[in-house]
Amino acid sequence: MPQSVTARLPTSEELDAYAHEQWECFLLQLISSGQAEKSTSFSSSMMRIFQRGLLRQRDKEAPRLTESGFQFLLMDTNAQLWYIIREYISNSEVYLMR
């Protein structure tokens, strides 16, 4: 790659810090979902994954974290990511049909 391009690329440390910051924002959104009127930063497919067991929403109530959702928050980051990937793959046929 030309040096003009590589000079603008972030370092691995910067990428790692950015990834951790984004993941923390994601977890904070999950925790505060019961306080917000409507969660807008999740994609619809991510909301379906969380509504399957991590969040519960009844009628017009705001979503609330379930016991499984709390256990999800206690997992290490790799386990959380694998949980999301497994849920997404196991439900991919349902997502494709919609």
DRENPA-3360 file (N, C-alpha, C; in nm, 2 decimals, always signed):
BEGIN
1 = MPQSVTAR = +0.08/-0.12/+0.00/+0.00/+0.00/+0.00/+0.09/+0.12/+0.00 ~ +0.04/+0.23/-0.07/+0.11/+0.35/-0.06/+0.12/+0.41/+0.08 ~ +0.23/+0.48/+0.10/+0.26/+0.53/+0.24/+0.15/+0.64/+0.27 ~ +0.10/+0.71/+0.17/-0.01/+0.81/+0.20/-0.13/+0.74/+0.26 ~ -0.16/+0.62/+0.22/-0.27/+0.54/+0.27/-0.24/+0.49/+0.41 ~ -0.13/+0.42/+0.42/-0.10/+0.36/+0.55/-0.08/+0.46/+0.66 ~ -0.04/+0.58/+0.63/-0.02/+0.69/+0.73/-0.15/+0.72/+0.79 ~ -0.26/+0.71/+0.72/-0.39/+0.74/+0.77/-0.46/+0.63/+0.84;
9 = LPTSEELD = -0.41/+0.51/+0.83/-0.47/+0.39/+0.90/-0.45/+0.39/+1.05 ~ -0.56/+0.35/+1.12/-0.54/+0.35/+1.27/-0.45/+0.24/+1.31 ~ -0.38/+0.25/+1.42/-0.30/+0.15/+1.48/-0.38/+0.04/+1.54 ~ -0.33/-0.08/+1.56/-0.40/-0.19/+1.62/-0.45/-0.15/+1.76 ~ -0.37/-0.07/+1.83/-0.42/-0.02/+1.97/-0.54/+0.07/+1.95 ~ -0.54/+0.16/+1.85/-0.65/+0.25/+1.83/-0.78/+0.17/+1.79 ~ -0.76/+0.07/+1.71/-0.87/-0.02/+1.67/-0.93/-0.09/+1.79 ~ -0.84/-0.15/+1.87/-0.88/-0.22/+1.99/-0.95/-0.13/+2.09;
17 = AYAHEQWE = -0.90/-0.01/+2.11/-0.97/+0.09/+2.20/-1.11/+0.13/+2.14 ~ -1.12/+0.14/+2.01/-1.24/+0.18/+1.95/-1.34/+0.06/+1.97 ~ -1.30/-0.06/+1.94/-1.38/-0.18/+1.96/-1.44/-0.19/+2.10 ~ -1.35/-0.17/+2.20/-1.39/-0.18/+2.34/-1.49/-0.07/+2.37 ~ -1.47/+0.05/+2.32/-1.56/+0.16/+2.35/-1.70/+0.14/+2.29 ~ -1.70/+0.08/+2.17/-1.83/+0.05/+2.10/-1.90/-0.06/+2.18 ~ -1.83/-0.16/+2.22/-1.89/-0.27/+2.29/-1.95/-0.22/+2.43 ~ -1.87/-0.13/+2.50/-1.92/-0.07/+2.62/-2.05/+0.01/+2.60;
25 = CFLLQLIS = -2.06/+0.08/+2.49/-2.18/+0.15/+2.45/-2.29/+0.06/+2.42 ~ -2.27/-0.05/+2.36/-2.37/-0.15/+2.33/-2.42/-0.21/+2.46 ~ -2.33/-0.25/+2.55/-2.38/-0.30/+2.68/-2.46/-0.20/+2.76 ~ -2.41/-0.07/+2.76/-2.49/+0.03/+2.83/-2.63/+0.05/+2.77 ~ -2.64/+0.04/+2.64/-2.77/+0.05/+2.58/-2.86/-0.07/+2.62 ~ -2.80/-0.19/+2.63/-2.88/-0.30/+2.68/-2.92/-0.28/+2.82 ~ -2.84/-0.23/+2.91/-2.87/-0.21/+3.05/-2.98/-0.10/+3.06 ~ -2.97/+0.01/+2.98/-3.06/+0.12/+3.00/-3.18/+0.10/+2.91;
33 = SGQAEKST = -3.20/-0.01/+2.84/-3.31/-0.03/+2.76/-3.44/-0.02/+2.83 ~ -3.45/-0.06/+2.96/-3.57/-0.04/+3.04/-3.60/+0.10/+3.07 ~ -3.51/+0.19/+3.06/-3.53/+0.33/+3.10/-3.56/+0.41/+2.98 ~ -3.52/+0.37/+2.86/-3.55/+0.44/+2.74/-3.68/+0.41/+2.69 ~ -3.75/+0.51/+2.62/-3.88/+0.48/+2.56/-3.87/+0.39/+2.45 ~ -3.77/+0.41/+2.36/-3.75/+0.32/+2.25/-3.60/+0.31/+2.22 ~ -3.55/+0.19/+2.20/-3.41/+0.17/+2.17/-3.39/+0.19/+2.02 ~ -3.31/+0.29/+1.99/-3.29/+0.32/+1.85/-3.16/+0.27/+1.79;
41 = SFSSSMMR = -3.06/+0.24/+1.88/-2.93/+0.21/+1.83/-2.91/+0.07/+1.79 ~ -3.00/-0.02/+1.83/-2.99/-0.16/+1.79/-3.05/-0.18/+1.65 ~ -3.00/-0.27/+1.57/-3.06/-0.30/+1.45/-3.18/-0.39/+1.48 ~ -3.28/-0.40/+1.39/-3.39/-0.48/+1.42/-3.36/-0.63/+1.44 ~ -3.25/-0.68/+1.37/-3.21/-0.82/+1.40/-3.15/-0.84/+1.53 ~ -3.08/-0.74/+1.58/-3.02/-0.75/+1.71/-3.13/-0.74/+1.82 ~ -3.23/-0.66/+1.80/-3.34/-0.65/+1.90/-3.41/-0.78/+1.90 ~ -3.43/-0.85/+1.79/-3.49/-0.98/+1.79/-3.41/-1.08/+1.87;
49 = IFQRGLLR = -3.28/-1.08/+1.86/-3.19/-1.17/+1.94/-3.21/-1.14/+2.09 ~ -3.21/-1.02/+2.13/-3.23/-0.98/+2.27/-3.37/-1.01/+2.32 ~ -3.47/-0.99/+2.24/-3.60/-1.02/+2.28/-3.63/-1.16/+2.30 ~ -3.54/-1.25/+2.24/-3.56/-1.39/+2.25/-3.52/-1.44/+2.39 ~ -3.46/-1.37/+2.47/-3.43/-1.42/+2.60/-3.36/-1.32/+2.70 ~ -3.30/-1.22/+2.64/-3.22/-1.12/+2.72/-3.31/-1.01/+2.77 ~ -3.40/-0.97/+2.68/-3.49/-0.86/+2.72/-3.64/-0.91/+2.71 ~ -3.72/-0.85/+2.79/-3.86/-0.89/+2.79/-3.94/-0.76/+2.78;
57 = QRDKEAPR = -4.04/-0.76/+2.69/-4.12/-0.64/+2.67/-4.27/-0.69/+2.67 ~ -4.35/-0.63/+2.76/-4.49/-0.66/+2.76/-4.57/-0.53/+2.72 ~ -4.66/-0.56/+2.63/-4.75/-0.46/+2.58/-4.68/-0.32/+2.55 ~ -4.72/-0.22/+2.63/-4.66/-0.09/+2.60/-4.55/-0.05/+2.70 ~ -4.50/-0.15/+2.77/-4.39/-0.13/+2.87/-4.26/-0.12/+2.79 ~ -4.16/-0.05/+2.86/-4.03/-0.05/+2.80/-3.96/-0.19/+2.82 ~ -3.87/-0.23/+2.74/-3.81/-0.36/+2.75/-3.73/-0.37/+2.89 ~ -3.73/-0.49/+2.95/-3.66/-0.51/+3.07/-3.57/-0.62/+3.06;
65 = LTESGFQF = -3.46/-0.61/+3.13/-3.35/-0.71/+3.13/-3.40/-0.84/+3.20 ~ -3.39/-0.96/+3.15/-3.43/-1.08/+3.21/-3.31/-1.13/+3.29 ~ -3.34/-1.24/+3.36/-3.23/-1.31/+3.44/-3.12/-1.35/+3.34 ~ -3.16/-1.41/+3.23/-3.06/-1.45/+3.12/-2.99/-1.33/+3.07 ~ -3.05/-1.22/+3.06/-2.99/-1.09/+3.02/-2.88/-1.05/+3.12 ~ -2.92/-1.06/+3.24/-2.82/-1.03/+3.35/-2.70/-1.12/+3.34 ~ -2.72/-1.25/+3.32/-2.61/-1.35/+3.31/-2.53/-1.31/+3.19 ~ -2.59/-1.27/+3.08/-2.52/-1.23/+2.96/-2.42/-1.12/+3.00;
73 = LLMDTNAQ = -2.46/-1.02/+3.08/-2.38/-0.91/+3.11/-2.26/-0.95/+3.20 ~ -2.27/-1.06/+3.27/-2.16/-1.11/+3.35/-2.06/-1.20/+3.27 ~ -2.09/-1.24/+3.15/-2.00/-1.31/+3.07/-1.88/-1.23/+3.03 ~ -1.77/-1.29/+2.99/-1.66/-1.21/+2.93/-1.70/-1.18/+2.79 ~ -1.63/-1.08/+2.73/-1.66/-1.03/+2.60/-1.67/-1.13/+2.49 ~ -1.57/-1.22/+2.49/-1.57/-1.33/+2.39/-1.69/-1.41/+2.40 ~ -1.73/-1.45/+2.52/-1.85/-1.53/+2.54/-1.98/-1.46/+2.49 ~ -1.98/-1.33/+2.52/-2.10/-1.24/+2.47/-2.11/-1.24/+2.32;
81 = LWYIIREY = -1.99/-1.22/+2.26/-1.99/-1.22/+2.11/-2.03/-1.35/+2.05 ~ -1.98/-1.46/+2.11/-2.02/-1.59/+2.06/-2.17/-1.62/+2.08 ~ -2.22/-1.57/+2.19/-2.37/-1.59/+2.22/-2.45/-1.52/+2.11 ~ -2.41/-1.40/+2.08/-2.48/-1.33/+1.97/-2.47/-1.39/+1.84 ~ -2.35/-1.44/+1.80/-2.32/-1.51/+1.68/-2.41/-1.64/+1.67 ~ -2.40/-1.72/+1.78/-2.48/-1.84/+1.78/-2.63/-1.81/+1.76 ~ -2.68/-1.72/+1.83/-2.82/-1.68/+1.82/-2.86/-1.64/+1.68 ~ -2.78/-1.55/+1.63/-2.80/-1.50/+1.49/-2.80/-1.61/+1.39;
89 = ISNSEVYL = -2.70/-1.70/+1.40/-2.70/-1.81/+1.30/-2.81/-1.91/+1.32 ~ -2.84/-1.94/+1.44/-2.95/-2.04/+1.47/-3.09/-1.98/+1.42 ~ -3.10/-1.85/+1.41/-3.23/-1.79/+1.37/-3.22/-1.73/+1.23 ~ -3.11/-1.76/+1.16/-3.09/-1.69/+1.03/-3.20/-1.72/+0.93 ~ -3.25/-1.84/+0.94/-3.36/-1.88/+0.84/-3.49/-1.80/+0.87 ~ -3.51/-1.77/+1.00/-3.63/-1.69/+1.03/-3.61/-1.55/+0.98 ~ -3.49/-1.50/+1.00/-3.46/-1.36/+0.95/-3.47/-1.35/+0.80 ~ -3.43/-1.45/+0.73/-3.43/-1.44/+0.58/-3.58/-1.45/+0.53;
97 = MR = -3.66/-1.51/+0.61/-3.80/-1.53/+0.56/-3.88/-1.40/+0.58 ~ -3.83/-1.31/+0.66/-3.91/-1.19/+0.69/-3.88/-1.08/+0.58;
% end
